[in-house]
């Protein structure tokens, strides 16, 4: 099975000569293939992320242009490609940086879409001292609302769309085969949160729409006394959806991780590499295999300041999620509103884990993360 109509720039999975848009499908296929090969062997799907292109890049060469210049060039490049431009805005540092690149350089942005479980959380206790992922929805109340209020004054021409994805919880239904159309990110409402068809009428009123995502900061590791950049499927999985393949009206545009962003990626990679060369005592934080939650949070916090000039490091930011398959964060915000969904959701997730090889399940009962090729910086 090949994927001729899939936007392969978003990454996909390959098992032999078979290609899969979704990780679940690839892992199920691997489990079916396992009995046909040597005992104890495990057919391992590959995460393919623009390998053919990125393997031709001289990653050891740092671009001469400044980081700000490369950000500007990327924004202009995207603007020229599309008639209508929508930014998926979470309030986090990645999308904040993109927004301000457009605003500060007077590059037109047509719309901003924000997704938050407002109905499900508006009456809950808003605790700004809790930075855990279970409290991730506080980002909307703490920073996003203020950002949007400012934009209505300073840039009134930008359409602002707030998608309350929990508003119709009682009416929401899971498709019978939904679990096979997911990757690591199996939250109940992911389509309602990120799919343009569920968010804004602009998807029906405009054509040639660019849907911009802030994925992601460069993943840099240190192994065998060398620095490498690689791409992790966990981050890409937030945009693996039916309508993010090939669509007549819109296309997903990754601001940072697209092949067109290669110069920008190289610049970012060298800035991070240089920092760790100058602070070798911190190298364990990016040592390959040292991906503990504490190390990951440190890395995320560090490179925000390195790569996003002007970003306020005191800005409220939740921790990155530790659970994507069994996402207890979604239990928190929808459990009381749609209890009929929780049991079906849990049953379907458990059924998926039964269909795949247990060697693809981590000790914390999550799917193993897949990485792309490694490129030496």
C-alpha positions in Angstrom: 0.0 0.0 0.0 1.4 3.4 -1.0 0.2 6.9 -0.2 0.1 8.7 -3.5 -2.4 11.3 -2.2 -0.9 11.9 1.2 1.2 15.0 2.1 4.4 13.1 2.8 6.1 16.2 4.1 4.2 15.6 7.3 5.9 12.2 7.8 4.6 8.7 7.4 5.5 5.1 8.4 7.0 2.5 6.2 7.1 -1.3 6.7 8.8 -3.0 3.8 7.1 -1.8 0.6 4.0 -0.7 2.6 3.4 2.9 3.6 1.1 4.1 6.3 -0.3 7.5 7.2 -1.0 6.4 10.8 1.3 4.7 13.3 -1.5 2.4 14.6 -1.9 1.0 11.1 1.8 0.4 10.7 2.1 -1.3 14.1 -0.9 -3.6 13.5 0.7 -4.6 10.1 4.0 -5.3 11.9 2.2 -7.6 14.4 0.6 -9.6 11.5 4.0 -9.9 9.8 5.9 -11.1 12.9 5.0 -14.8 12.7 6.3 -14.9 9.2 9.9 -14.0 10.1 12.5 -15.5 12.3 11.5 -16.3 15.9 12.1 -13.4 18.2 12.6 -10.9 15.4 10.4 -7.8 15.4 9.3 -6.1 12.1 10.0 -2.4 12.9 8.2 0.2 10.8 10.3 3.2 10.0 9.3 6.8 10.6 10.0 8.6 7.3 10.3 12.3 7.6 11.6 13.9 4.4 14.6 11.6 4.6 15.5 11.9 0.9 15.7 15.7 1.2 17.3 16.1 4.6 20.0 13.5 3.9 21.3 15.8 1.1 21.7 18.8 3.5 25.1 19.8 4.8 24.1 20.1 8.4 27.6 20.9 9.5 27.5 24.2 7.7 25.9 27.1 9.6 24.0 29.7 7.5 25.5 33.2 7.6 22.2 34.9 7.9 20.9 35.8 11.3 18.1 33.8 13.0 15.7 36.8 12.6 16.4 37.0 8.9 15.7 33.3 8.4 12.5 33.6 10.4 11.4 36.5 8.2 12.3 34.6 5.0 10.2 31.6 6.1 7.2 33.8 6.9 7.4 35.5 3.6 7.8 32.2 1.8 4.6 30.9 3.4 2.7 34.1 2.7 3.5 34.0 -1.0 2.5 30.4 -1.3 -1.1 30.8 0.0 -4.1 33.1 -0.7 -5.4 32.7 2.9 -3.2 32.0 5.9 -4.4 30.6 9.2 -2.1 30.1 12.3 -3.0 27.4 14.8 -2.2 29.2 18.0 -1.8 27.6 21.4 -0.1 30.4 23.2 3.0 28.3 23.6 6.5 29.6 22.6 6.5 28.0 19.2 3.2 29.5 17.9 3.9 32.8 19.9 7.2 33.2 18.0 5.5 32.6 14.6 2.7 35.1 15.4 5.2 37.8 16.3 7.4 37.2 13.2 4.3 38.0 11.1 3.2 40.9 13.2 6.6 42.5 13.7 7.4 42.3 10.0 4.0 43.5 8.8 3.4 40.2 6.9 -0.4 39.6 6.6 -1.9 36.9 8.7 -5.6 36.3 7.8 -6.8 34.3 10.8 -5.8 32.8 14.1 -7.5 29.7 15.4 -7.4 28.7 19.1 -8.8 25.4 20.4 -9.6 25.1 24.1 -12.1 23.0 26.2 -13.9 26.2 27.5 -17.3 24.7 28.4 -15.6 21.8 30.3 -13.2 24.0 32.3 -14.8 27.4 32.8 -16.2 26.4 36.2 -13.1 24.4 37.4 -10.6 25.9 39.8 -8.0 27.9 37.8 -4.8 27.0 39.5 -1.8 29.0 38.0 0.6 27.2 40.4 0.0 23.8 38.7 2.2 23.5 35.6 1.5 19.8 34.9 0.0 18.7 31.6 -3.2 17.7 33.5 -3.7 21.5 33.8 -2.7 22.3 30.3 -6.0 24.0 29.5 -5.0 26.8 31.9 -2.8 28.1 29.1 -5.9 29.4 27.4 -7.1 31.4 30.5 -3.6 32.5 31.6 -2.0 33.7 28.4 -4.1 33.2 25.3 -7.1 35.3 26.3 -4.8 38.2 26.9 -3.0 37.7 23.6 -6.3 37.7 21.7 -7.6 40.8 23.5 -4.4 42.6 22.5 -4.7 41.5 18.9 -8.3 42.8 18.6 -6.9 46.2 19.3 -3.6 46.2 17.5 -4.5 44.1 14.5 -8.3 44.2 14.1 -8.1 42.9 10.5 -7.0 39.4 11.7 -10.0 37.1 12.1 -9.9 35.4 15.5 -11.6 32.0 15.9 -11.9 30.4 19.3 -12.9 26.7 19.0 -14.6 25.4 22.2 -14.0 21.8 21.4 -15.9 20.6 24.5 -19.1 22.5 23.8 -20.8 19.6 22.1 -19.4 16.8 24.3 -22.7 15.1 24.9 -23.3 14.8 21.1 -19.8 13.8 20.2 -19.4 10.3 18.8 -16.3 8.2 18.1 -16.1 6.6 14.6 -16.0 2.8 14.8 -12.5 2.7 13.5 -11.1 5.9 14.9 -8.3 4.2 16.9 -6.6 3.0 13.7 -6.6 6.5 12.3 -4.3 7.8 15.1 -0.7 7.7 16.0 0.7 8.4 19.5 -1.8 11.1 20.2 -5.1 9.4 21.0 -7.0 12.0 22.9 -10.8 11.8 22.3 -11.2 15.2 20.8 -8.1 15.7 18.7 -10.0 16.1 15.4 -12.4 18.6 17.0 -9.4 20.5 18.4 -7.2 20.8 15.3 -9.3 20.0 12.2 -10.2 23.1 10.2 -13.6 21.5 9.2 -14.5 21.5 12.9 -13.1 24.9 13.7 -13.8 27.7 11.2 -16.1 28.4 8.3 -13.1 29.8 6.5 -12.3 26.3 5.4 -15.5 26.5 3.2 -15.2 30.1 2.2 -11.7 30.2 0.9 -9.4 28.1 -1.2 -5.6 27.7 -1.2 -5.4 28.0 2.6 -2.2 27.5 4.4 -2.8 26.1 7.9 0.4 26.9 9.9 1.6 24.8 12.8 4.4 25.7 15.2 6.1 22.3 15.1 8.6 22.3 16.6 11.9 23.2 18.3 14.9 21.3 16.9 15.6 18.0 18.6 19.3 17.9 19.2 21.2 15.0 20.9 24.8 14.2 21.8 26.0 10.7 21.2 29.4 9.2 20.5 31.0 12.6 21.0 29.0 14.1 18.2 25.9 16.4 17.9 22.9 15.3 15.8 19.6 16.6 14.8 16.6 14.3 14.4 12.8 14.4 14.1 10.5 12.7 16.6 7.1 11.3 15.6 5.5 12.3 18.9 5.5 15.9 17.8 4.3 15.2 14.3 1.4 13.1 15.5 -0.6 16.1 16.5 -1.3 16.8 12.8 -1.8 13.3 11.6 -5.5 13.5 10.6 -7.8 12.6 7.7 -8.1 16.1 6.4 -4.4 17.0 6.9 -3.5 14.7 4.0 -4.4 16.2 0.7 -7.3 18.6 0.8 -8.8 20.7 -2.0 -8.9 23.8 0.1 -6.0 23.8 2.5 -2.6 22.3 3.2 -0.8 22.0 6.6 2.4 24.0 6.7 5.0 23.3 9.3 6.8 26.5 10.0 10.0 25.0 11.5 10.2 21.4 10.3 9.4 21.7 6.6 12.0 20.9 4.0 11.7 24.6 3.0 12.9 25.5 6.5 16.2 23.7 6.1 18.3 26.8 6.4 16.4 27.9 9.5 16.7 24.4 11.0 20.5 24.4 10.4 20.8 27.8 12.1 18.8 26.7 15.1 20.8 23.5 15.4 24.1 25.3 15.4 22.9 27.8 18.0 22.0 24.9 20.3 25.2 23.0 19.5 27.3 26.1 20.3 25.6 26.6 23.6 26.3 23.0 24.7 29.9 23.3 23.5 30.3 26.3 25.7 28.6 24.6 28.6 29.8 21.0 28.4 28.7 20.2 32.0 25.1 20.3 30.6 25.7 17.7 27.8 24.1 14.9 29.8 20.8 16.8 29.3 20.9 16.0 25.6 22.8 12.7 25.8 21.1 10.1 23.6 19.0 7.8 25.8 18.8 10.3 28.7 15.2 11.3 27.8 13.8 11.6 31.3 10.9 14.0 31.9 13.2 16.3 33.9 15.9 16.4 31.2 13.2 17.1 28.5 11.6 19.9 30.4 15.1 21.5 31.0 15.9 21.3 27.3 12.5 22.8 26.3 13.0 25.7 28.8 16.5 26.3 27.7 16.1 26.6 24.0 13.0 28.8 24.2 15.4 31.5 25.3 18.1 30.6 22.8 15.8 30.4 19.7 12.9 32.8 20.3 14.2 36.3 20.8 11.8 38.5 22.8 10.0 35.6 24.4 9.1 36.2 28.0 10.5 33.2 29.9 8.2 34.0 32.8 5.2 33.4 30.7 2.9 30.7 32.0 3.7 27.4 30.3 2.5 23.9 31.1 4.7 20.9 31.1 4.8 18.7 28.0 2.5 15.7 28.1 3.9 12.5 29.5 0.9 10.5 28.3 -0.4 10.6 24.8 -2.0 7.2 24.3 -3.7 6.9 27.7 -4.2 10.7 28.1 -5.6 11.3 31.5 -5.7 15.0 30.7 -8.7 14.4 28.5 -10.4 12.4 31.3 -10.2 15.5 33.5 -11.9 17.9 31.1 -14.6 15.7 29.5 -15.3 12.9 32.0 -18.2 14.6 33.7 -19.6 16.0 30.4 -19.6 12.8 28.3 -19.1 9.8 30.5 -20.6 7.6 27.8 -17.4 8.2 25.7 -14.9 7.4 28.4 -15.6 3.7 28.5 -15.6 3.3 24.7 -12.4 5.4 24.4 -10.6 3.3 27.0 -11.8 0.0 25.5 -10.6 1.1 22.0 -7.2 2.1 23.3 -6.9 -1.2 25.2 -7.9 -3.1 22.0 -5.2 -1.3 20.1 -2.5 -2.4 22.6 -3.7 -6.0 22.2 -3.3 -5.8 18.4 0.3 -4.7 18.4 3.5 -6.3 19.6 4.1 -5.6 23.4 7.7 -4.6 22.5 6.2 -1.4 21.0 4.6 -0.6 24.4 6.7 1.3 27.0 6.8 0.5 30.7 4.4 3.4 31.3 1.9 1.7 28.8 2.6 4.2 26.0 3.5 3.6 22.4 7.3 3.6 21.8 8.4 6.8 20.1 10.0 6.5 16.6 12.7 8.8 15.3 13.8 9.8 11.8 17.3 9.4 10.5 20.1 11.2 12.4 22.0 14.1 10.8 25.3 15.1 12.2 25.6 18.8 12.9 
